[in-house]
Amino acid sequence: MLKHKKKRLGTRIDMTPMVDVAMLLLTFFMMTTQFKPPEDVEVIIPASHSQFKLPESHIMMLYVNKEGKIYLGVDAQGLMERLFGTQNKYKRAIEVDKNTLGNILIQARISDPKLRTVIKGDKDAPYGPMEDVMDVLVKAQITRFNLVTDLDKGV
């Protein structure tokens, strides 16, 4: 007697729920992600023709805004905590007085000797505070520093 085999039925997996979950996750991450954290100090930098890439880590950034206020920030959260206290650990920059700036710079350099000093001044900032910052750097024996500018692509 011949045995009659039944045809195999193919299994089919419905992919609709997986696509829905993927789209929901994609939407969630797009809505909640901050691509660039907000700046504590708004500085519009001047243009220049020189092109020099700043290092990624070990940076001590001095900001001078258009009102002439001086801000100091470092890229390491632990060092920010040592310099300015626990409440300022996650801030990018803290306003400092030019009289206390020298001591803070020396403490930062002692804590991390690899720190590179960078000055980011607003193009409309008065010249006096910029000169004060550079004088404090020289008195603290920090003779190598970079000035941040925007690359002028018109030339």
DRENDO-1510 file (C-alpha; in Angstrom, 1 decimal, always signed):
<recs>
REC; n; res; u; v; w
REC; 1; MET; +0.0; +0.0; +0.0 .
REC; 2; LEU; +1.3; +3.4; -1.0 .
REC; 3; LYS; +1.7; +6.0; +1.6 .
REC; 4; HIS; +0.5; +9.4; +0.5 .
REC; 5; LYS; +2.7; +12.2; +1.9 .
REC; 6; LYS; +1.1; +15.5; +2.7 .
REC; 7; LYS; +2.6; +18.6; +1.2 .
REC; 8; ARG; +4.6; +20.6; +3.5 .
REC; 9; LEU; +3.2; +24.0; +4.4 .
REC; 10; GLY; +5.8; +26.8; +4.5 .
REC; 11; THR; +5.9; +28.8; +7.7 .
REC; 12; ARG; +5.5; +32.5; +7.4 .
REC; 13; ILE; +6.6; +34.9; +10.1 .
REC; 14; ASP; +4.8; +38.2; +10.3 .
REC; 15; MET; +7.4; +40.9; +10.5 .
REC; 16; THR; +5.0; +43.8; +11.1 .
REC; 17; PRO; +5.4; +43.9; +14.9 .
REC; 18; MET; +9.2; +43.9; +14.6 .
REC; 19; VAL; +9.1; +46.8; +12.2 .
REC; 20; ASP; +6.7; +48.7; +14.5 .
REC; 21; VAL; +9.1; +48.3; +17.4 .
REC; 22; ALA; +12.1; +49.3; +15.4 .
REC; 23; MET; +10.3; +52.5; +14.2 .
REC; 24; LEU; +9.2; +53.3; +17.8 .
REC; 25; LEU; +12.8; +52.9; +19.0 .
REC; 26; LEU; +14.2; +55.0; +16.2 .
REC; 27; THR; +11.6; +57.8; +16.9 .
REC; 28; PHE; +12.3; +57.7; +20.6 .
REC; 29; PHE; +16.1; +58.1; +20.2 .
REC; 30; MET; +15.7; +60.8; +17.6 .
REC; 31; MET; +13.4; +62.8; +19.9 .
REC; 32; THR; +15.5; +62.4; +23.1 .
REC; 33; THR; +19.0; +62.8; +21.8 .
REC; 34; GLN; +20.9; +66.1; +22.2 .
REC; 35; PHE; +23.5; +66.3; +19.5 .
REC; 36; LYS; +25.4; +69.2; +20.9 .
REC; 37; PRO; +25.1; +70.3; +24.6 .
REC; 38; PRO; +24.1; +73.9; +25.1 .
REC; 39; GLU; +27.0; +76.2; +25.7 .
REC; 40; ASP; +27.4; +77.9; +29.1 .
REC; 41; VAL; +29.1; +80.9; +27.4 .
REC; 42; GLU; +28.0; +82.2; +24.0 .
REC; 43; VAL; +31.1; +83.3; +22.1 .
REC; 44; ILE; +31.2; +84.3; +18.5 .
REC; 45; ILE; +34.8; +83.7; +17.4 .
REC; 46; PRO; +36.6; +85.9; +14.8 .
REC; 47; ALA; +37.8; +84.5; +11.5 .
REC; 48; SER; +41.4; +83.8; +10.5 .
REC; 49; HIS; +43.3; +82.1; +7.6 .
REC; 50; SER; +45.4; +79.7; +9.8 .
REC; 51; GLN; +44.3; +76.1; +10.2 .
REC; 52; PHE; +45.4; +74.2; +13.3 .
REC; 53; LYS; +43.5; +71.3; +14.9 .
REC; 54; LEU; +43.0; +71.4; +18.6 .
REC; 55; PRO; +43.6; +68.2; +20.7 .
REC; 56; GLU; +40.7; +66.1; +21.8 .
REC; 57; SER; +41.6; +65.8; +25.5 .
REC; 58; HIS; +43.5; +67.6; +28.2 .
REC; 59; ILE; +42.1; +71.0; +27.3 .
REC; 60; MET; +41.8; +74.0; +29.6 .
REC; 61; MET; +39.5; +76.5; +27.9 .
REC; 62; LEU; +39.4; +80.2; +28.7 .
REC; 63; TYR; +36.4; +82.1; +27.4 .
REC; 64; VAL; +36.0; +85.9; +27.1 .
REC; 65; ASN; +32.5; +86.9; +26.1 .
REC; 66; LYS; +31.4; +90.2; +24.5 .
REC; 67; GLU; +30.8; +91.8; +27.9 .
REC; 68; GLY; +34.4; +91.1; +28.9 .
REC; 69; LYS; +33.6; +88.4; +31.5 .
REC; 70; ILE; +36.1; +85.6; +31.9 .
REC; 71; TYR; +35.1; +82.0; +32.1 .
REC; 72; LEU; +37.3; +78.9; +32.7 .
REC; 73; GLY; +36.5; +75.3; +31.9 .
REC; 74; VAL; +38.4; +72.0; +31.6 .
REC; 75; ASP; +37.3; +68.9; +29.8 .
REC; 76; ALA; +37.8; +66.5; +32.7 .
REC; 77; GLN; +34.9; +66.4; +35.2 .
REC; 78; GLY; +37.1; +65.2; +38.0 .
REC; 79; LEU; +39.4; +68.2; +37.6 .
REC; 80; MET; +36.3; +70.6; +37.3 .
REC; 81; GLU; +35.2; +69.1; +40.6 .
REC; 82; ARG; +38.6; +69.7; +42.3 .
REC; 83; LEU; +38.8; +73.3; +41.0 .
REC; 84; PHE; +35.3; +74.5; +41.5 .
REC; 85; GLY; +33.5; +72.1; +43.8 .
REC; 86; THR; +31.0; +69.3; +43.4 .
REC; 87; GLN; +28.1; +71.5; +42.4 .
REC; 88; ASN; +30.0; +72.6; +39.3 .
REC; 89; LYS; +31.3; +69.2; +38.2 .
REC; 90; TYR; +29.1; +68.9; +35.1 .
REC; 91; LYS; +29.4; +72.5; +33.9 .
REC; 92; ARG; +31.5; +73.3; +30.9 .
REC; 93; ALA; +32.8; +76.7; +32.2 .
REC; 94; ILE; +32.6; +78.8; +35.4 .
REC; 95; GLU; +32.9; +82.6; +35.6 .
REC; 96; VAL; +36.2; +83.6; +37.3 .
REC; 97; ASP; +37.7; +86.9; +38.5 .
REC; 98; LYS; +40.9; +87.9; +36.9 .
REC; 99; ASN; +42.5; +88.2; +40.4 .
REC; 100; THR; +41.8; +84.5; +41.2 .
REC; 101; LEU; +42.4; +83.2; +37.7 .
REC; 102; GLY; +46.2; +82.8; +38.2 .
REC; 103; ASN; +45.8; +80.6; +41.3 .
REC; 104; ILE; +43.2; +78.4; +39.6 .
REC; 105; LEU; +45.4; +78.0; +36.5 .
REC; 106; ILE; +48.3; +76.9; +38.6 .
REC; 107; GLN; +46.1; +74.4; +40.5 .
REC; 108; ALA; +44.8; +73.0; +37.2 .
REC; 109; ARG; +48.3; +72.7; +35.8 .
REC; 110; ILE; +49.6; +70.9; +39.0 .
REC; 111; SER; +46.6; +68.5; +38.8 .
REC; 112; ASP; +47.1; +67.8; +35.1 .
REC; 113; PRO; +50.5; +68.8; +33.7 .
REC; 114; LYS; +49.4; +67.7; +30.2 .
REC; 115; LEU; +46.7; +70.5; +30.0 .
REC; 116; ARG; +46.8; +72.6; +26.8 .
REC; 117; THR; +45.5; +76.2; +27.3 .
REC; 118; VAL; +43.1; +77.5; +24.7 .
REC; 119; ILE; +41.6; +81.0; +24.7 .
REC; 120; LYS; +38.2; +81.5; +23.0 .
REC; 121; GLY; +37.4; +85.1; +22.8 .
REC; 122; ASP; +34.3; +86.8; +21.3 .
REC; 123; LYS; +35.1; +88.9; +18.2 .
REC; 124; ASP; +33.3; +91.8; +19.9 .
REC; 125; ALA; +35.0; +91.4; +23.2 .
REC; 126; PRO; +36.9; +94.4; +24.5 .
REC; 127; TYR; +40.7; +94.2; +24.2 .
REC; 128; GLY; +41.3; +94.9; +28.0 .
REC; 129; PRO; +40.0; +91.5; +29.4 .
REC; 130; MET; +41.9; +89.6; +26.6 .
REC; 131; GLU; +45.1; +91.4; +27.6 .
REC; 132; ASP; +44.4; +90.7; +31.3 .
REC; 133; VAL; +44.0; +87.0; +30.5 .
REC; 134; MET; +47.2; +86.8; +28.5 .
REC; 135; ASP; +49.1; +88.7; +31.3 .
REC; 136; VAL; +47.7; +86.2; +33.9 .
REC; 137; LEU; +48.9; +83.3; +31.7 .
REC; 138; VAL; +52.4; +84.8; +31.5 .
REC; 139; LYS; +52.5; +85.3; +35.3 .
REC; 140; ALA; +51.4; +81.7; +35.8 .
REC; 141; GLN; +54.3; +80.7; +33.4 .
REC; 142; ILE; +51.9; +79.4; +30.8 .
REC; 143; THR; +53.6; +80.7; +27.7 .
REC; 144; ARG; +52.1; +78.4; +25.1 .
REC; 145; PHE; +48.4; +78.8; +24.4 .
REC; 146; ASN; +46.1; +78.7; +21.4 .
REC; 147; LEU; +43.6; +81.3; +20.3 .
REC; 148; VAL; +40.5; +79.8; +18.7 .
REC; 149; THR; +39.2; +81.4; +15.5 .
REC; 150; ASP; +36.8; +80.4; +12.7 .
REC; 151; LEU; +38.5; +79.4; +9.5 .
REC; 152; ASP; +37.9; +82.1; +6.8 .
REC; 153; LYS; +37.0; +80.1; +3.7 .
REC; 154; GLY; +36.6; +83.2; +1.5 .
REC; 155; VAL; +40.3; +83.5; +0.6 .
</recs>
